[in-house]
Amino acid sequence: MLSKQMTQGQSMVGIFWLIGDRLILETSPLSEAEPYGDCLGHRTGHIDYWTAQQRVGTVSREIEYEELPRGRVVFNKRTQRFALYADRCILHRKAVVKRIMEAMHLPISQTSIGTDGHSGHYKCLKCLETSCAREDDF
């Protein structure tokens, strides 16, 4: 599911989940991104978007937003680079990362890809429960 606000060719910021092979994206063009510290990001957070999707039946009411692999794309104003942060279950699937990059029109040479560091924010239940949760760099 792609945001209705997608502007052809313009780089996006946003949030996403992977449910099996289904990619759920909620994005906004960089020109409409909101400031957050040194970064520009999407106006809606994971929990708010997921809850809204549960209400309309797009996603299961039985699954909480943090249970599935998820991530976010932000733009760092200081470095002038995009950052794609995601769960390891997404990062290990290169074809999925490529789909995200293409859907969000992210320039390969100006996008860093990885986990969100040691905070562990983007760890699905599988990664929290298995060896996939190792803290080594991606």
Secondary structure as UniProt FT lines:
FT   TURN            4..5
FT   TURN            8..9
FT   STRAND          12..19
FT   TURN            20..21
FT   STRAND          22..29
FT   HELIX           30..32
FT   STRAND          34..36
FT   TURN            37..38
FT   STRAND          39..41
FT   HELIX           46..56
FT   TURN            61..62
FT   TURN            65..67
FT   STRAND          70..76
FT   TURN            77..80
FT   STRAND          81..86
FT   HELIX           88..91
FT   HELIX           94..103
FT   TURN            104..105
FT   HELIX           108..110
FT   STRAND          111..114
FT   HELIX           117..119
FT   HELIX           125..129
FT   HELIX           131..133
//
